């Protein structure tokens, strides 16, 4: 793979959303009682914990989108 290219296909449409998603990750982890490492390296986190955080983030994003769609349909 050429230098500077990423394997991830999850490109953000709005680059500023990265900070908001990061904040959401920490909020969800705190609600679930999961400690995120201070150094930001999550390679030592349990897969179950990482999956729980991701699942709750997805639920919350879907809920936000549904609320926005319901508000726009009026």
Secondary structure as the mmCIF struct_conf table of DSSP 4:
data_model
#
loop_
_struct_conf.conf_type_id
_struct_conf.id
_struct_conf.beg_label_comp_id
_struct_conf.beg_label_asym_id
_struct_conf.beg_label_seq_id
_struct_conf.end_label_comp_id
_struct_conf.end_label_asym_id
_struct_conf.end_label_seq_id
TURN_TY1_P TURN_TY1_P1 UNK A 3 UNK A 4
BEND BEND1 UNK A 7 UNK A 7
BEND BEND2 UNK A 13 UNK A 14
TURN_TY1_P TURN_TY1_P2 UNK A 15 UNK A 16
HELX_RH_AL_P HELX_RH_AL_P1 UNK A 17 UNK A 32
TURN_TY1_P TURN_TY1_P3 UNK A 33 UNK A 33
HELX_LH_PP_P HELX_LH_PP_P1 UNK A 34 UNK A 37
TURN_TY1_P TURN_TY1_P4 UNK A 38 UNK A 39
BEND BEND3 UNK A 40 UNK A 40
TURN_TY1_P TURN_TY1_P5 UNK A 43 UNK A 44
BEND BEND4 UNK A 45 UNK A 45
HELX_RH_AL_P HELX_RH_AL_P2 UNK A 47 UNK A 72
TURN_TY1_P TURN_TY1_P6 UNK A 73 UNK A 73
#
